[in-house]
Amino acid sequence: MPRRAHDYRGLTQLSRLRLLRAIQRTPGLLLSELAEIAELHTNTAREHLRVLEDEGLVRSETQPTGGRGRPPIVYLPVREADSSPAASRRVAAATASGDALRRMSPDLDSSADLGTAATHQLDALYEHLEDAGLQPDLDERELTMTLAPCPYHRAVEEDRPLVCSVHARLVQDVLTQVPGPIELRRVDPFVTPHSCVIALGMKGEATRVPRTRRPAAAPDEGH
């Protein structure tokens, strides 16, 4: 299927994921610092960061020094939608699309149970995960999203914590960008070889589902 114009490219390469994780962990790093952390040439890191910024995953700002010369540029995660034009457009498009779908199919409207704010948070999160190629399956009663098949299941074992930690932080950021009561409770990674589960919750309420654990491997035949 052709890639949609607004699908994420920034999450398709491990180098960009490493840059994004560094920014998530230590907001305000310089280009040179990020390039060193990700073990990239400065020009390569700059190009990756431009893609991440264009897609609303990070933002840059100049850091006043009070001295002469060009002020340095630092990179930060996008935690508020209005801090990034791309993130703001995504949130607006997701909520508008969700509202239009509910008008056409009232049986899909759960806002009476969850509230409008929570429903718009789920709209934004669903669109974010779908654009990232994670094919979310939302259970509005249990407040879970199953991601299957996970496009990162072929990542080598040492890269999986990187992939999971970046996406978990992005889920938190997307939920923050749309004011409402939904919050991330946990991510259950690779509950099957190809799928993960995101458990959400309403503020002030207990998580609705127990932790999903990956089933133990079946013993070899003849043992």
PASEBA-1860 file (N, C-alpha, C; in nm, 3 decimals):
! residues 223
1> MPRRAHDY> 0.085/-0.120/0.000/0.000/0.000/0.000/0.088/0.125/0.000 ~ 0.060/0.224/-0.087/0.144/0.344/-0.089/0.140/0.417/0.045 ~ 0.251/0.476/0.081/0.260/0.548/0.207/0.180/0.677/0.197 ~ 0.099/0.704/0.301/0.023/0.827/0.300/0.117/0.945/0.321 ~ 0.073/1.061/0.273/0.161/1.179/0.277/0.198/1.215/0.420 ~ 0.109/1.185/0.517/0.137/1.226/0.654/0.190/1.112/0.740 ~ 0.219/0.995/0.680/0.280/0.887/0.758/0.418/0.928/0.805 ~ 0.458/0.870/0.918/0.591/0.901/0.973/0.700/0.831/0.893
9> RGLTQLSR> 0.801/0.908/0.853/0.925/0.849/0.803/1.030/0.844/0.913 ~ 1.013/0.933/1.013/1.117/0.948/1.113/1.138/0.826/1.199 ~ 1.041/0.737/1.203/1.052/0.621/1.291/1.094/0.495/1.217 ~ 1.136/0.509/1.094/1.169/0.390/1.015/1.315/0.352/1.022 ~ 1.398/0.433/1.084/1.541/0.403/1.091/1.587/0.407/1.236 ~ 1.672/0.310/1.273/1.719/0.303/1.411/1.801/0.426/1.449 ~ 1.871/0.485/1.353/1.950/0.605/1.384/1.860/0.718/1.432 ~ 1.744/0.732/1.367/1.651/0.837/1.411/1.590/0.803/1.545
17> LRLLRAIQ> 1.564/0.676/1.569/1.512/0.636/1.700/1.614/0.666/1.810 ~ 1.741/0.646/1.781/1.845/0.676/1.881/1.851/0.825/1.909 ~ 1.840/0.905/1.805/1.838/1.050/1.825/1.716/1.092/1.906 ~ 1.601/1.035/1.872/1.478/1.071/1.943/1.485/1.029/2.089 ~ 1.539/0.912/2.116/1.550/0.869/2.255/1.642/0.961/2.334 ~ 1.752/1.003/2.272/1.844/1.094/2.340/1.775/1.226/2.375 ~ 1.692/1.276/2.283/1.619/1.401/2.308/1.514/1.381/2.416 ~ 1.447/1.265/2.413/1.347/1.236/2.516/1.410/1.230/2.654
25> RTPGLLLS> 1.528/1.170/2.662/1.595/1.152/2.791/1.660/1.280/2.841 ~ 1.717/1.357/2.749/1.789/1.478/2.788/1.750/1.592/2.695 ~ 1.635/1.655/2.719/1.594/1.766/2.633/1.696/1.880/2.638 ~ 1.717/1.943/2.521/1.806/2.058/2.515/1.947/2.028/2.470 ~ 1.968/1.912/2.408/2.101/1.878/2.359/2.131/1.950/2.228 ~ 2.259/1.974/2.205/2.306/2.035/2.081/2.321/1.929/1.972 ~ 2.326/1.975/1.848/2.346/1.885/1.735/2.472/1.801/1.755 ~ 2.581/1.863/1.792/2.707/1.789/1.808/2.695/1.682/1.916
33> ELAEIAEL> 2.624/1.712/2.022/2.606/1.614/2.130/2.520/1.498/2.083 ~ 2.414/1.528/2.009/2.327/1.423/1.959/2.399/1.334/1.858 ~ 2.478/1.396/1.771/2.554/1.318/1.673/2.650/1.223/1.743 ~ 2.713/1.268/1.850/2.806/1.182/1.923/2.733/1.065/1.990 ~ 2.618/1.094/2.051/2.541/0.989/2.117/2.496/0.882/2.018 ~ 2.446/0.927/1.902/2.395/0.834/1.801/2.504/0.778/1.712 ~ 2.629/0.823/1.734/2.743/0.777/1.654/2.720/0.802/1.505 ~ 2.685/0.928/1.476/2.658/0.970/1.340/2.745/1.090/1.304
41> HTNTAREH> 2.771/1.107/1.174/2.834/1.230/1.128/2.736/1.344/1.154 ~ 2.789/1.462/1.182/2.705/1.576/1.214/2.604/1.606/1.104 ~ 2.648/1.601/0.978/2.555/1.630/0.868/2.444/1.526/0.859 ~ 2.477/1.400/0.885/2.375/1.294/0.883/2.276/1.315/0.997 ~ 2.326/1.347/1.115/2.238/1.373/1.230/2.148/1.492/1.202 ~ 2.202/1.596/1.140/2.122/1.715/1.110/2.005/1.679/1.017 ~ 2.031/1.597/0.916/1.926/1.557/0.823/1.820/1.473/0.893 ~ 1.862/1.379/0.977/1.766/1.298/1.052/1.680/1.386/1.143
49> LRVLEDEG> 1.742/1.482/1.208/1.668/1.571/1.298/1.569/1.658/1.221 ~ 1.605/1.698/1.100/1.513/1.775/1.017/1.388/1.693/0.988 ~ 1.405/1.564/0.957/1.289/1.478/0.932/1.204/1.465/1.057 ~ 1.267/1.442/1.172/1.193/1.429/1.297/1.117/1.558/1.331 ~ 1.179/1.672/1.300/1.114/1.800/1.327/0.997/1.824/1.231 ~ 1.017/1.791/1.103/0.911/1.808/1.005/0.787/1.725/1.040 ~ 0.808/1.614/1.108/0.697/1.526/1.142/0.639/1.553/1.281 ~ 0.687/1.656/1.346/0.631/1.694/1.475/0.673/1.606/1.590
57> LVRSETQP> 0.785/1.534/1.575/0.834/1.447/1.682/0.933/1.519/1.773 ~ 1.005/1.616/1.719/1.096/1.699/1.799/1.080/1.843/1.752 ~ 1.134/1.934/1.831/1.137/2.074/1.792/1.274/2.132/1.828 ~ 1.309/2.239/1.761/1.437/2.304/1.788/1.411/2.448/1.830 ~ 1.503/2.502/1.907/1.494/2.643/1.944/1.634/2.695/1.970 ~ 1.652/2.822/1.949/1.782/2.883/1.975/1.797/2.908/2.124 ~ 1.920/2.895/2.170/1.951/2.911/2.312/2.027/3.042/2.330 ~ 1.964/3.146/2.384/2.034/3.273/2.402/2.156/3.256/2.493
65> TGGRGRPP> 2.265/3.320/2.455/2.387/3.311/2.535/2.425/3.445/2.597 ~ 2.369/3.555/2.544/2.405/3.687/2.594/2.535/3.738/2.537 ~ 2.600/3.659/2.454/2.727/3.700/2.394/2.714/3.720/2.245 ~ 2.827/3.740/2.181/2.828/3.759/2.036/2.823/3.624/1.966 ~ 2.795/3.632/1.838/2.793/3.511/1.758/2.654/3.450/1.749 ~ 2.644/3.352/1.663/2.516/3.286/1.640/2.479/3.202/1.762 ~ 2.357/3.218/1.815/2.319/3.138/1.932/2.304/2.991/1.894 ~ 2.340/2.900/1.982/2.330/2.757/1.950/2.185/2.712/1.942
73> IVYLPVRE> 2.163/2.607/1.864/2.030/2.547/1.851/2.026/2.420/1.933 ~ 1.920/2.405/2.012/1.902/2.285/2.092/1.774/2.215/2.047 ~ 1.764/2.087/2.080/1.651/2.004/2.036/1.575/1.952/2.157 ~ 1.442/1.954/2.145/1.355/1.915/2.255/1.242/1.827/2.203 ~ 1.184/1.743/2.290/1.067/1.666/2.249/0.944/1.755/2.239 ~ 0.848/1.714/2.160/0.723/1.789/2.147/0.626/1.735/2.251 ~ 0.603/1.813/2.356/0.513/1.772/2.463/0.380/1.847/2.455 ~ 0.379/1.965/2.393/0.256/2.041/2.373/0.235/2.058/2.223
81> ADSSPAAS> 0.115/2.032/2.178/0.088/2.036/2.034/0.117/2.173/1.974 ~ 0.088/2.281/2.050/0.107/2.414/1.993/0.254/2.456/1.985 ~ 0.345/2.370/2.032/0.488/2.401/2.019/0.544/2.353/1.885 ~ 0.463/2.280/1.808/0.507/2.227/1.679/0.392/2.237/1.580 ~ 0.409/2.311/1.469/0.302/2.319/1.368/0.260/2.182/1.317 ~ 0.357/2.092/1.297/0.323/1.959/1.246/0.240/1.881/1.346 ~ 0.277/1.886/1.474/0.201/1.816/1.577/0.062/1.875/1.591 ~ 0.053/2.006/1.584/-0.077/2.073/1.595/-0.170/2.031/1.481
89> RRVAAATA> -0.114/2.022/1.360/-0.196/1.979/1.245/-0.242/1.835/1.263 ~ -0.157/1.749/1.312/-0.193/1.608/1.331/-0.307/1.594/1.431 ~ -0.295/1.665/1.544/-0.399/1.656/1.646/-0.532/1.707/1.591 ~ -0.530/1.821/1.523/-0.653/1.876/1.468/-0.714/1.782/1.365 ~ -0.631/1.723/1.280/-0.682/1.631/1.177/-0.739/1.505/1.240 ~ -0.674/1.454/1.344/-0.720/1.330/1.408/-0.855/1.350/1.476 ~ -0.870/1.460/1.549/-0.997/1.483/1.618/-1.109/1.512/1.519 ~ -1.078/1.586/1.413/-1.180/1.614/1.311/-1.223/1.486/1.241
97> SGDALRRM> -1.127/1.400/1.210/-1.158/1.273/1.145/-1.242/1.184/1.236 ~ -1.205/1.180/1.365/-1.282/1.100/1.459/-1.424/1.150/1.475 ~ -1.441/1.282/1.484/-1.576/1.338/1.496/-1.659/1.307/1.372 ~ -1.598/1.317/1.254/-1.670/1.287/1.130/-1.713/1.141/1.125 ~ -1.623/1.050/1.168/-1.657/0.907/1.167/-1.772/0.878/1.263 ~ -1.771/0.941/1.379/-1.878/0.917/1.476/-2.012/0.974/1.428 ~ -2.008/1.083/1.352/-2.133/1.136/1.297/-2.192/1.040/1.193 ~ -2.104/0.978/1.115/-2.150/0.885/1.013/-2.191/0.750/1.073
105> SPDLDSSA> -2.125/0.710/1.182/-2.152/0.580/1.244/-2.172/0.600/1.394 ~ -2.290/0.644/1.437/-2.312/0.671/1.580/-2.287/0.552/1.669 ~ -2.298/0.427/1.615/-2.273/0.309/1.697/-2.127/0.298/1.740 ~ -2.038/0.373/1.674/-1.897/0.374/1.710/-1.863/0.482/1.812 ~ -1.964/0.561/1.850/-1.940/0.675/1.938/-1.941/0.631/2.085 ~ -1.825/0.637/2.150/-1.816/0.599/2.292/-1.799/0.722/2.380 ~ -1.819/0.841/2.325/-1.796/0.962/2.403/-1.893/0.975/2.519 ~ -2.011/0.912/2.510/-2.106/0.917/2.621/-2.050/0.846/2.744
113> DLGTAATH> -1.969/0.743/2.722/-1.908/0.668/2.833/-1.774/0.728/2.875 ~ -1.693/0.767/2.780/-1.557/0.813/2.810/-1.547/0.964/2.826 ~ -1.639/1.038/2.762/-1.630/1.182/2.760/-1.562/1.229/2.633 ~ -1.593/1.351/2.591/-1.538/1.404/2.466/-1.387/1.419/2.471 ~ -1.334/1.468/2.582/-1.189/1.489/2.591/-1.114/1.358/2.578 ~ -1.159/1.254/2.649/-1.092/1.124/2.641/-1.103/1.067/2.500 ~ -1.220/1.084/2.438/-1.239/1.032/2.302/-1.144/1.100/2.205 ~ -1.123/1.230/2.219/-1.029/1.300/2.131/-0.885/1.258/2.158
121> QLDALYEH> -0.852/1.228/2.282/-0.718/1.174/2.309/-0.698/1.042/2.236 ~ -0.798/0.956/2.240/-0.787/0.827/2.172/-0.781/0.846/2.021 ~ -0.854/0.945/1.968/-0.844/0.976/1.825/-0.700/1.007/1.786 ~ -0.638/1.097/1.863/-0.501/1.140/1.832/-0.404/1.025/1.846 ~ -0.420/0.944/1.951/-0.328/0.833/1.971/-0.344/0.728/1.863 ~ -0.469/0.699/1.826/-0.494/0.600/1.721/-0.428/0.643/1.590 ~ -0.449/0.771/1.552/-0.390/0.820/1.428/-0.239/0.818/1.435 ~ -0.181/0.854/1.549/-0.036/0.852/1.565/0.018/0.711/1.543
129> LEDAGLQP> -0.042/0.612/1.606/0.007/0.476/1.595/-0.014/0.419/1.456 ~ -0.127/0.454/1.394/-0.153/0.407/1.259/-0.054/0.468/1.161 ~ -0.026/0.598/1.175/0.069/0.663/1.087/0.210/0.607/1.105 ~ 0.240/0.556/1.225/0.371/0.497/1.251/0.379/0.353/1.200 ~ 0.271/0.303/1.142/0.272/0.168/1.086/0.248/0.059/1.187 ~ 0.189/0.094/1.304/0.173/-0.003/1.412/0.034/-0.068/1.415 ~ -0.056/-0.031/1.325/-0.185/-0.096/1.307/-0.258/-0.120/1.439 ~ -0.299/-0.013/1.509/-0.362/-0.030/1.641/-0.502/-0.088/1.632
137> DLDERELT> -0.535/-0.172/1.730/-0.669/-0.227/1.747/-0.717/-0.181/1.884 ~ -0.811/-0.085/1.885/-0.854/-0.021/2.009/-0.970/-0.096/2.073 ~ -0.957/-0.123/2.202/-1.066/-0.176/2.283/-1.106/-0.063/2.379 ~ -1.215/0.006/2.349/-1.254/0.122/2.427/-1.308/0.085/2.565 ~ -1.357/-0.037/2.580/-1.407/-0.079/2.711/-1.292/-0.107/2.807 ~ -1.191/-0.178/2.758/-1.077/-0.211/2.843/-0.967/-0.106/2.836 ~ -0.979/-0.012/2.743/-0.878/0.092/2.722/-0.742/0.032/2.693 ~ -0.738/-0.053/2.591/-0.613/-0.110/2.544/-0.602/-0.089/2.394
145> MTLAPCPY> -0.480/-0.086/2.347/-0.453/-0.087/2.204/-0.354/-0.199/2.176 ~ -0.395/-0.293/2.093/-0.305/-0.400/2.050/-0.241/-0.358/1.919 ~ -0.110/-0.373/1.912/-0.035/-0.335/1.794/0.014/-0.462/1.726 ~ -0.049/-0.497/1.616/-0.011/-0.620/1.549/-0.045/-0.611/1.401 ~ 0.044/-0.655/1.313/0.177/-0.703/1.346/0.273/-0.586/1.372 ~ 0.357/-0.598/1.473/0.452/-0.491/1.502/0.560/-0.490/1.395 ~ 0.581/-0.378/1.325/0.681/-0.376/1.218/0.823/-0.384/1.270 ~ 0.841/-0.376/1.401/0.975/-0.381/1.458/1.008/-0.518/1.516
153> HRAVEEDR> 0.923/-0.619/1.492/0.948/-0.748/1.556/1.074/-0.815/1.504 ~ 1.122/-0.770/1.388/1.245/-0.828/1.335/1.371/-0.758/1.387 ~ 1.352/-0.655/1.470/1.468/-0.587/1.526/1.549/-0.684/1.610 ~ 1.680/-0.671/1.604/1.764/-0.759/1.684/1.736/-0.733/1.831 ~ 1.764/-0.833/1.913/1.723/-0.829/2.053/1.770/-0.705/2.126 ~ 1.894/-0.661/2.099/1.947/-0.546/2.173/1.882/-0.415/2.132 ~ 1.815/-0.411/2.016/1.748/-0.288/1.972/1.604/-0.278/2.019 ~ 1.546/-0.387/2.066/1.405/-0.385/2.105/1.378/-0.289/2.221
161> PLVCSVHA> 1.461/-0.284/2.326/1.436/-0.186/2.432/1.435/-0.043/2.381 ~ 1.521/-0.013/2.284/1.523/0.120/2.222/1.390/0.149/2.156 ~ 1.344/0.057/2.073/1.219/0.075/2.001/1.103/0.095/2.097 ~ 1.095/0.009/2.198/0.981/0.014/2.291/0.983/0.141/2.376 ~ 1.102/0.181/2.422/1.108/0.299/2.509/1.073/0.425/2.433 ~ 1.117/0.437/2.308/1.084/0.554/2.227/0.933/0.562/2.204 ~ 0.871/0.451/2.167/0.728/0.454/2.138/0.646/0.476/2.265 ~ 0.689/0.422/2.377/0.616/0.445/2.502/0.617/0.594/2.537
169> RLVQDVLT> 0.732/0.659/2.520/0.741/0.802/2.549/0.656/0.882/2.452 ~ 0.652/0.840/2.325/0.569/0.910/2.227/0.421/0.896/2.260 ~ 0.380/0.779/2.308/0.241/0.762/2.350/0.207/0.861/2.461 ~ 0.295/0.874/2.559/0.273/0.971/2.666/0.263/1.113/2.611 ~ 0.352/1.146/2.518/0.352/1.282/2.463/0.224/1.311/2.385 ~ 0.178/1.214/2.304/0.055/1.235/2.227/-0.063/1.256/2.320 ~ -0.072/1.176/2.426/-0.182/1.192/2.521/-0.175/1.327/2.591 ~ -0.055/1.379/2.612/-0.039/1.509/2.675/-0.080/1.622/2.581
177> QVPGPIEL> -0.058/1.601/2.451/-0.087/1.705/2.353/-0.236/1.734/2.341 ~ -0.320/1.640/2.382/-0.466/1.659/2.378/-0.516/1.654/2.523 ~ -0.555/1.766/2.581/-0.597/1.765/2.721/-0.711/1.668/2.746 ~ -0.697/1.586/2.850/-0.800/1.489/2.882/-0.755/1.394/2.991 ~ -0.841/1.301/3.031/-0.815/1.214/3.146/-0.740/1.086/3.115 ~ -0.719/1.055/2.987/-0.652/0.929/2.951/-0.502/0.941/2.975 ~ -0.443/0.838/3.036/-0.300/0.836/3.059/-0.245/0.697/3.030 ~ -0.118/0.691/2.996/-0.052/0.564/2.971/-0.024/0.495/3.104
185> RRVDPFVT> -0.059/0.368/3.113/-0.029/0.290/3.233/0.093/0.202/3.212 ~ 0.100/0.138/3.096/0.217/0.053/3.071/0.213/0.007/2.924 ~ 0.326/-0.044/2.878/0.336/-0.110/2.749/0.382/-0.252/2.774 ~ 0.307/-0.348/2.726/0.345/-0.489/2.736/0.406/-0.529/2.602 ~ 0.539/-0.532/2.593/0.603/-0.555/2.462/0.606/-0.701/2.422 ~ 0.584/-0.725/2.293/0.599/-0.857/2.233/0.529/-0.965/2.314 ~ 0.400/-0.945/2.339/0.321/-1.047/2.409/0.303/-1.170/2.320 ~ 0.316/-1.149/2.191/0.338/-1.258/2.096/0.461/-1.214/2.016
193> PHSCVIAL> 0.520/-1.302/1.938/0.639/-1.260/1.863/0.616/-1.138/1.775 ~ 0.489/-1.109/1.739/0.463/-1.000/1.644/0.372/-0.891/1.699 ~ 0.337/-0.893/1.826/0.241/-0.794/1.875/0.274/-0.744/2.015 ~ 0.229/-0.622/2.043/0.245/-0.558/2.173/0.109/-0.503/2.216 ~ 0.095/-0.472/2.346/-0.029/-0.418/2.399/0.001/-0.292/2.479 ~ -0.073/-0.185/2.451/-0.065/-0.061/2.529/-0.185/-0.057/2.622 ~ -0.159/-0.048/2.752/-0.267/-0.038/2.851/-0.280/0.109/2.893 ~ -0.400/0.163/2.877/-0.430/0.300/2.914/-0.519/0.300/3.037
201> GMKGEATR> -0.544/0.418/3.091/-0.634/0.429/3.205/-0.685/0.570/3.219 ~ -0.797/0.583/3.292/-0.853/0.713/3.324/-0.791/0.761/3.454 ~ -0.757/0.888/3.460/-0.699/0.943/3.583/-0.792/0.916/3.701 ~ -0.733/0.867/3.810/-0.813/0.838/3.930/-0.875/0.701/3.930 ~ -0.862/0.625/3.821/-0.917/0.490/3.814/-0.806/0.388/3.805 ~ -0.835/0.266/3.848/-0.740/0.157/3.835/-0.731/0.114/3.688 ~ -0.618/0.056/3.652/-0.602/0.001/3.518/-0.703/-0.111/3.499 ~ -0.768/-0.114/3.385/-0.880/-0.206/3.365/-0.840/-0.348/3.330
209> VPRTRRPA> -0.717/-0.368/3.285/-0.676/-0.503/3.244/-0.546/-0.540/3.314 ~ -0.526/-0.668/3.348/-0.399/-0.711/3.406/-0.289/-0.709/3.301 ~ -0.167/-0.718/3.348/-0.053/-0.719/3.257/-0.061/-0.840/3.164 ~ -0.034/-0.813/3.036/-0.032/-0.920/2.937/0.109/-0.974/2.926 ~ 0.124/-1.101/2.949/0.257/-1.161/2.947/0.275/-1.248/2.823 ~ 0.397/-1.250/2.776/0.428/-1.333/2.660/0.424/-1.479/2.702 ~ 0.352/-1.564/2.628/0.344/-1.704/2.667/0.479/-1.772/2.660 ~ 0.500/-1.868/2.749/0.627/-1.940/2.749/0.640/-2.022/2.621
217> AAPDEGH> 0.763/-2.035/2.576/0.788/-2.113/2.455/0.751/-2.258/2.479 ~ 0.694/-2.318/2.377/0.656/-2.459/2.388/0.781/-2.545/2.388 ~ 0.783/-2.653/2.468/0.900/-2.741/2.469/0.918/-2.809/2.336 ~ 1.042/-2.839/2.302/1.070/-2.910/2.177/1.008/-3.048/2.182 ~ 0.965/-3.094/2.068/0.908/-3.229/2.060/1.016/-3.331/2.093 ~ 0.978/-3.430/2.168/1.074/-3.536/2.203/1.149/-3.506/2.330 ~ 1.121/-3.391/2.400/1.190/-3.356/2.524/1.091/-3.358/2.639
END
